[in-house]
Amino acid sequence: MSQSVKELAGILVATVLVGDGLLHTYWATGRRWPMRDTLSLAQAVLNINKTRAFKPAILVPLACLLFCGALIVLARVHSLGIFGRLVPGPLLQLGIMVVAIGFLLRGLAGIVWMLRLATSRSELFYKLNFIVYTPVCLMLFVAAVVASF
């Protein structure tokens, strides 16, 4: 596989991770876009009727984790400056595989939800999961695996 394909795959994965991290950072400020309130957001994103998942104490560490994942991916595919030189390549490759496994697990959970084992088809979450969340996670799993080698 060519280096440019690996780099593009890595850039795709890192871009989504940064975007997701920014969204979680935004939610940590108390904003609830694209929904009207925390309960609607929790139902659409997590399929739960609890609002405590959108507290800064949960969102900020999650955003940091997403940003770190993006940094690891970019360091592996681009040998980013001192970070890319200080951290051994195999360790960065392991980091990308952890990111890939995270996407795979979310994708597999999404398949379970698609089969209506954990949600009904009438819910917004079911539709978002079917159209966006699961396909994107499975695509990013493949992209992360490609970027790791």
Residue pairs with C-beta under 8 A, 6 or more apart in sequence:
1 146
1 149
5 146
6 77
6 146
6 147
6 149
7 77
7 78
7 147
9 77
9 143
9 144
9 146
9 147
10 73
10 74
10 76
10 77
10 78
10 96
10 143
10 147
11 74
11 77
12 140
12 143
13 70
13 73
13 96
13 99
13 140
13 143
13 144
13 147
14 69
14 70
14 71
14 73
14 74
15 70
16 136
16 140
17 66
17 67
17 69
17 70
17 73
17 99
18 66
18 67
18 70
20 66
21 62
21 63
21 64
21 66
21 67
21 70
22 63
24 59
24 60
24 62
24 63
24 66
25 59
25 60
25 63
26 33
27 41
27 54
27 59
28 56
28 59
28 60
28 63
32 38
32 40
32 41
32 54
35 41
35 44
38 51
38 54
39 49
39 51
41 54
42 48
42 49
42 50
42 51
42 53
42 54
43 49
43 123
43 124
43 125
44 124
44 125
44 128
45 125
45 128
46 53
46 125
47 113
47 118
47 119
47 123
47 125
47 129
52 58
69 95
69 98
69 99
69 102
71 80
71 83
72 92
72 95
72 96
72 99
73 95
73 96
73 99
73 144
73 147
74 80
75 83
75 84
75 87
75 92
76 84
76 89
76 92
76 93
76 95
76 96
76 147
76 148
77 147
78 84
79 85
84 92
93 148
93 149
96 144
96 147
96 148
97 144
97 145
97 148
99 144
100 141
100 144
100 145
100 148
103 137
103 138
103 140
103 141
103 144
104 137
104 138
104 141
106 133
106 134
106 137
107 134
107 137
107 138
107 141
110 129
110 133
110 134
110 137
110 138
111 134
112 118
113 119
113 125
113 126
113 129
113 134
114 126
114 129
114 130
114 134
116 126
119 125
119 126
119 129
120 126
121 127
